[in-house]
Amino acid sequence: MENQTITQKLEALVKLQSIDTKLDQLRKLRGDLPDEVQDLEDEIEGYKVRLTRFEADQKEVEDAIKKNKEGIKEAEKLVKKYNEQQKNVKNNREFDAITKEIELQELEVQICEKRIKESRDKIEDKKSEITKIETLIKDRSDDLDNKKKELDEISSESQEEEKKLLTDREKAAKKIEDKFLKYYERLRVNLSNGLAVVRVVRGAAEGCNIIIPPQKIAEIREKKKIVIDEHSGRILADVDMESMEEEVKPKKAAPARRAKKVG
């Protein structure tokens, strides 16, 4: 590569740009599908995390209901026990003490029943949320399947061509001097259309349509050095002479109109 002429260096860069342009076109066919697939996968994963959390919350509330039901059974058991004890009391003091215990246990039953009702309301809310999330997961999963199918169809059609182009690109890149390759790669990333190596057509650089001064055009044609467009940073590899000739080609004069005779 050190012995390459400027012409050979430019030809290698033009070849690489041509391959990359074809790869860009293939990727353009896929459009935003890869990003859309990824976004849907992330969205579904987020819903699944929420679903797991709601299901855990529901389980916690169900456990609370179970605990309160056990509390009711225990309180009712004690009420029954205290009622039996009341039958055998020897004085009013003992009777009042047992009555108080019965009232406390009956209050405990009421509290537990209230908690159970509140918990059941919470469960209904959780179930409603779970149903909504499950519906969202199903809908998004259907969308994801369709997007993946569409992407797979496009990818399968262009897979062989893309594979060949990537192989050709690897070979083409090896023929380019390291400093020029790095400059080219950096430039492509920064340019919206990916055109880093262009021609001058009708006096302007391809890809940006900035007019190139005649002196610079002469330098490009001489190919004694690699010329860079000072505005966009693009490598100006060649000049389309046909378009240049069209620009300077004189227009045919319109035929003179014959004067009308007077009189």
N, C-alpha and C positions, 0 to 999 in steps of 0.2 A: 504493500500500500504506500510505502514511502516513495517509491519510484513512479507512482501514478501521476499522470499529467492532470492539469486542471479539468480538461475535458472528461477524462475518465472518472475523476472525483465527482463531477457534476452528474455524469451519467448514472453513477452508483446511487447518488442521492435521489435523482429523478425516479430510478427504478424502485427504491424503497418507498418513496412517496406514492407511487402508482399502486403498489401492493397495499399500503396502509389505507389509501382511499377506497379500494375495493373492500377491505375489511370493515371500514367505517360504514359502507353501504349495506353490507350484510348485517352488521349490528343495528343499523337503523331500521332494518326490516323487523327486528325484534322489538324495536321501539322501547316503550317503558314497561314492557311485560315483565322482565326480570325484577325490576323494582316493585312492580305491583304484586308479584308473587311473594316477594320478601315482606312487603308491608302487610299482606293478608296473613302470612304465617305468624308475624309478630303480633298482629291484632288477635288472632285466634289463641295464641299462647297467653296473651293478657287476659282474655276471657276465661280461659281454663284455670288460671291462677285465682281469679275472682270466684269462679265456681267452687273451687276447692275450699276457699275461705268461707263462703256461704254455707257449704255443706258441713264444715267443721263447726260453724256457729249454730247451725240447726241441731247437730248432734249434742252440742253443749246444752242447748235449751231443752232438748228431749231428756237429757240426763237430769236436768233440774226438775222437770215434771215428775220423773220417776222418784227422785229424792223427796219431793213434796207429797207424793202419794204414799210413800213409806211413812212420812211424818204424820199424815192423817190416820193411817192404820195404827201407828203407835199411840197417838193421842186418843183415838177411840177405844183402844185397848185399856188405856189408863182410866178413861171415863167409866168404862164398865167395871173396872176394878174398884174405883172409888165409890161407885154406886152400891156395890156389894158391902164395902166397908161401912158406908153410912147406916146400913141396916143394923150394925152391931155397935154403934157408938154408945158411950155411957153418959155423955153430957153434951151440952150445947156447944161448948168450946171445941170439942172434937168434931162435932157436926159442921160447925162454921168453917173450921180449917179444911175439912174434906170438900165442903161445898166450894170453897175458894179454889182448891186444886182442880175441881171439875170445871169450873168456869174458865180457868187458865187453859186447860186442855181443849175446851170447846172453842176458845178464842184462837188457839193454835190451829185447830181444824179450819176455821174461817180464813185465817191468814194463808194457810197452805192452799186452800181452794182459790183464793184471790190470786196467789202467785201462779197457780196452774192455769187459770184463765188468761192472765197476762202472757204467760209463756206460750200458750196455744195461739194467741193473737200474733206473737212474734214469729211463731213457726209458719203461720199463714203468709206473713209478709216475706219470710225467707223463701218459702216455696214459690211464691209469685216471682221473686227475684231470680231464683234458680231456673224457673221455666223460661223467663225472658232471656237469661244468659244462654241456656241450652238452645233456644231458638236462634239466637245470634250466632252461636258456634256453628249450627247446622247451615244457616244461610251463608255465612262466610266460608265455610268448608266447601259448599257447592260452588261459590264464586272461585275459590282457590282451585278446585278440580278443573273448572272450565278454563281458567287462565293457564294452568299447567299444561292442559291438553293443547291449547292454542300455541303456547311456547314450544312444546315438544314437536308439534307439526312443523313450525317454522324452522326450528333447530335441525330437525332430521333432514329437511330439504336442503339446507345450506351447510350441513355438518362436513361433508366430504370436501366441498369447495373451500370452506374455512380452514380445514386441516391442511390442505395443499398450500393455501396462501400463507399460513403460519410457517410452514416448512420453507417456502420461498423467501419469506421475510427474514428468517434466521440466516439463510445463505446470503441474502442481499446485505444484511447488516454487517456481516463479517468483512465485506469488501469496502467498508467505510472507515475512515480514520476515526479513532476514538473521540477526539475533541469535536469533530464535526457531528458524529453520531449523538454525543451528549447534547450538543447545541440543538440538533434537530429534534430529539426527544423532548427536551425542555420546551422548545418552541411549540410543538404540537399540543402539549398539555395546555399552554396558555392561549392558544388560538381556538376560537369557537368552532371554526369549520375544519380544523386539523390540517390545513394546507400550509406547510412550512417551506416547501420547494415549489416555486411557481415560474411561469413564463411571463414575459411582458407582451400583452395583447392590446393592440390599438393604443400603444403608448402608456398603458397602465398595468400595474402588477395585478395578476389574477388573485382573486380572493379578497382584495381590499379596494381595487379600482383607484389606487392613488397614482397620479401621473408621475412617470419617471423622466427625469431630465435627459435630453438628447446625449449629453456627455456620458451619463451613466449607462445608457442603452449601448453606446459605442463600446464601453468597457465590457459589458455583458457579452457582446458579439465577439470581441477579441478573445475571450476566455483565457486571459493571462492571470486572472485572479478570481476568487469567489466573491461575487458582489452581493452585498446585503442591502435590502431596502431599509433606509434609515427610519422610516415611519413605523413599519410593522415588524421589522426584524426578519422578514422572510428572506430566504435564499433565492436570488433571481438567477435561475439556471439557463434561461434561453430567451430568445426574442422571436415572436411569431411575425416573420417578415411579410407574409401575405397580408396580414391585417394592417401592418405599417404602410405597405404600398397602397392599400385601399384608402388609407387616410390621406395620403399625399396625391393620389391620382386626381388630375384636374377634371372638373366637370365639363361636359360638352356644353358649348354655348348654345343658347336657344336660337333657332333660325330667325333671321331678321324678318320682320313683318313688312310686306310690300305696302308702300304708301298709296293711298287712294288718290286717283286723279280728281282734280277739281275742275268743275266746269263741263 
